[in-house]
Amino acid sequence: MSIKTLPALRPVRAHGNKGRIVGQKRPLLPKHVWSIRVLLGMADNQRDLASFNMAIDCKLRGCDLVRLKVNDVYAEGRVKVRASVTHSKARKSVRFEITETTRLSVERWIKDPEMIGCEYLWPSRVHASPTCPLAAAPFIVVGSAAHR
């Protein structure tokens, strides 16, 4: 008597992080940074260009980047040359310089009609909460640039 065996059922997608690069990623090369900047500039996406430039300049963690307030980087009608932010993890104050291209993109973003009356530099796009959710912080920086 023969026993029929059923075919093994396999999941449609890979489990967990199988096949993905885990751990620390290699840093972006300068040519990649500039190509992302050009793509965001050509797409006329003020928010993503300003957030990408700010992330590259200040080298803050994503959670610290989304907590930036307009007053931290903008005073007297223009973007500051240097800003100071307190790291959430180490609780130490960090000063960073904002380059000219970043100042221009952040100033254009602050003057955008979407930013009128906002306290935070990166307000939530979806919810009525004042700031972007921390879980979305890594996707602000390169999420939209990677899909272009």
GUBAPA-536623 format. One record per residue (C-alpha): residue number from 1; residue in one letter; chain; z, x, y. Coordinates in steps of 0.2 Angstrom, whole numbers, plus 5000, padded with zeros to 4 digits. Each point is the difference from the previous one (the first is absolute). Layout:
BEGIN
R   nr  rest  kette     z     x     y
R  NUM     a      A     Z     X     Y
...
This chain:
BEGIN
R   nr  rest  kette     z     x     y
R    1     m      A  5000  5000  5000
R    2     s      A  4995  5007  5017
R    3     i      A  5010  4999  5015
R    4     k      A  4991  4997  5017
R    5     t      A  5006  5011  5014
R    6     l      A  4999  4993  5017
R    7     p      A  4994  5012  5014
R    8     a      A  5013  5008  5010
R    9     l      A  5002  4992  5017
R   10     r      A  4999  5012  5014
R   11     p      A  5006  4997  5018
R   12     v      A  4986  4999  5013
R   13     r      A  5008  5012  5012
R   14     a      A  5009  5016  4997
R   15     h      A  5019  5000  5000
R   16     g      A  5011  5007  5014
R   17     n      A  4993  5016  5007
R   18     k      A  4989  5005  4985
R   19     g      A  4985  5010  5006
R   20     r      A  5007  5001  5018
R   21     i      A  5005  5016  5009
R   22     v      A  5019  5000  5002
R   23     g      A  5011  5011  5010
R   24     q      A  4996  5008  5016
R   25     k      A  4982  4999  5005
R   26     r      A  4989  5014  5008
R   27     p      A  5000  4999  5019
R   28     l      A  4984  4994  5009
R   29     l      A  4988  5013  5006
R   30     p      A  4996  5001  5019
R   31     k      A  4982  4994  4996
R   32     h      A  5007  4985  4991
R   33     v      A  5012  4996  5014
R   34     w      A  4986  5000  5013
R   35     s      A  4988  4990  4988
R   36     i      A  5014  4986  4999
R   37     r      A  5002  5001  5019
R   38     v      A  4981  4998  5003
R   39     l      A  4999  4986  4988
R   40     l      A  5015  4990  5008
R   41     g      A  4993  5004  5017
R   42     m      A  4982  4993  4995
R   43     a      A  5008  4985  4993
R   44     d      A  5009  4997  5016
R   45     n      A  5017  4997  4991
R   46     q      A  5012  5005  5014
R   47     r      A  5016  4997  4989
R   48     d      A  4995  5010  4985
R   49     l      A  4993  5014  5011
R   50     a      A  5016  5001  5010
R   51     s      A  5011  4999  4985
R   52     f      A  4990  5014  4990
R   53     n      A  5000  5011  5015
R   54     m      A  5019  4998  5003
R   55     a      A  5004  5003  4982
R   56     i      A  4990  5016  5000
R   57     d      A  5008  5006  5016
R   58     c      A  5018  4996  4997
R   59     k      A  5001  5003  4981
R   60     l      A  5013  4987  4998
R   61     r      A  5004  4990  4984
R   62     g      A  4992  4983  4999
R   63     c      A  5016  4991  5003
R   64     d      A  5003  5009  5016
R   65     l      A  4983  4998  5006
R   66     v      A  5000  4981  4999
R   67     r      A  5017  5000  5009
R   68     l      A  4993  5008  5015
R   69     k      A  5002  4990  5016
R   70     v      A  4988  4999  5015
R   71     n      A  5014  5007  5010
R   72     d      A  5001  5016  4989
R   73     v      A  4982  5005  5004
R   74     y      A  4996  4991  5016
R   75     a      A  5008  5002  5018
R   76     e      A  4994  4998  5018
R   77     g      A  4983  4992  4995
R   78     r      A  4995  5014  4988
R   79     v      A  5003  5008  4983
R   80     k      A  5013  5014  5000
R   81     v      A  4995  5018  4996
R   82     r      A  5015  5002  4989
R   83     a      A  5011  4987  4991
R   84     s      A  5016  5000  4991
R   85     v      A  5004  4990  4985
R   86     t      A  5015  5000  4988
R   87     h      A  4996  5002  4982
R   88     s      A  5007  4985  4989
R   89     k      A  5004  5011  4985
R   90     a      A  5007  5016  5008
R   91     r      A  5007  4991  5016
R   92     k      A  4994  5015  5010
R   93     s      A  4990  4999  5016
R   94     v      A  4982  5007  4999
R   95     r      A  4989  5004  5015
R   96     f      A  4981  5000  4998
R   97     e      A  4986  5003  5011
R   98     i      A  4986  4986  5002
R   99     t      A  4983  5008  5002
R  100     e      A  4987  4994  5013
R  101     t      A  4989  4990  4987
R  102     t      A  5016  4991  4993
R  103     r      A  5006  4996  5018
R  104     l      A  4983  4992  5004
R  105     s      A  4999  4990  4984
R  106     v      A  5019  4994  5002
R  107     e      A  4997  4996  5018
R  108     r      A  4985  4989  4995
R  109     w      A  5010  4992  4986
R  110     i      A  5015  4996  5012
R  111     k      A  4988  4992  5013
R  112     d      A  4992  4989  4986
R  113     p      A  5003  4981  5002
R  114     e      A  5008  5000  4983
R  115     m      A  5014  5011  5006
R  116     i      A  5005  4990  5015
R  117     g      A  5019  4997  5000
R  118     c      A  5003  5011  4984
R  119     e      A  5015  5011  4998
R  120     y      A  4994  5010  4985
R  121     l      A  4985  5011  5001
R  122     w      A  4994  4993  4983
R  123     p      A  5004  4981  4999
R  124     s      A  4997  4990  4984
R  125     r      A  4983  4993  4998
R  126     v      A  5005  4986  4989
R  127     h      A  5018  4995  5003
R  128     a      A  5009  4995  5015
R  129     s      A  5012  5015  4997
R  130     p      A  5001  5012  5014
R  131     t      A  4994  5016  4990
R  132     c      A  4989  5004  4986
R  133     p      A  5009  4999  4982
R  134     l      A  5005  5017  4994
R  135     a      A  4991  4997  4984
R  136     a      A  4983  4999  5009
R  137     a      A  5004  5017  5010
R  138     p      A  4989  5011  4989
R  139     f      A  4985  4988  5001
R  140     i      A  5000  5000  5018
R  141     v      A  4996  5018  5002
R  142     v      A  4985  5002  4987
R  143     g      A  4998  4982  4993
R  144     s      A  4986  4994  5010
R  145     a      A  4992  5017  5002
R  146     a      A  4998  5002  4982
R  147     h      A  4991  4984  4997
R  148     r      A  4986  5004  5013
